[in-house]
Amino acid sequence: MRTVELVCSPGLDVAVRTVWGRLAAAGLPSLARNIHPTNRPHLTLAAVDDFPPGVEHRLAELFDAALPVPVTLDRVVVLDGSAPLVWLVRPTPALASVHAAVWDVLADADGHRPWHAPGAWVPHLSLALRFRNADLRLARAVAGGQRPTGEFEAARSYDGADRTVSALGRLR
């Protein structure tokens, strides 16, 4: 599997990692416990089985032109289905445009994950996986009521086969 992800600006990255740490300190599930070097706050735009030839170059051109994209985080919720605890991202026209453009570039790819598709996608930054709805009130208290702002300033792709990431645009 290959993903297309947006990477947070430094201040937004710190805000999310701070909440990861608070969740872990409170004894709740948290991505702070994932010590893999690729683990960092990110927004997944799409996931496919593999990239067709030329897609990485087209995505890099897209992101070099479109980034940075301003972002404001919203509520902390538990998503239905796989039950991750997430910080919702307020959708904006700029973010929706980037998302749609990524899907256009990936039109010929196999194995699109439908939960990222336009119309179904819920933009969010993950805080914990396999979270219990019963702990949501405590998680919200631990996270605090802030609504951090920042930018998505770069893009990357995660390769699930070898667990590596590669830059897709504007990474410094």
URKA-V861009 format. One line per field, one symbol per residue. phi: phi as a letter, one per 30 degrees, with the letter a starting at -180 (. if undefined). psi: psi as a letter, one per 30 degrees, with the letter a starting at -180 (. if undefined). Layout:
BEGIN
phi = ???
psi = ???
END
This chain:
BEGIN
phi = .bcbbccddeddeddddddeddddddiceaddddcddddaeacdcabbdaddeidddddddedddccdcdbbdcdcbcddjdiddbcdcddbedddddeddddddcecdciedddcdejcdcdacdcachcdedcdeddddddicdbeblbccabbbccddchbcbdclhdc
psi = kkljkkklleeeeeeeeeeeeeeefgglkkfffjgkffjlkljkelklelklkfeeeeeeeeeeefklkkkklblklkklcfhkkljkkkkleeeeeeeeeeeeegegllhkjfffkkffkjklkkellhkkefgeeeeeeeflgliklbljflllkkjfeghllkkfkgk.
END
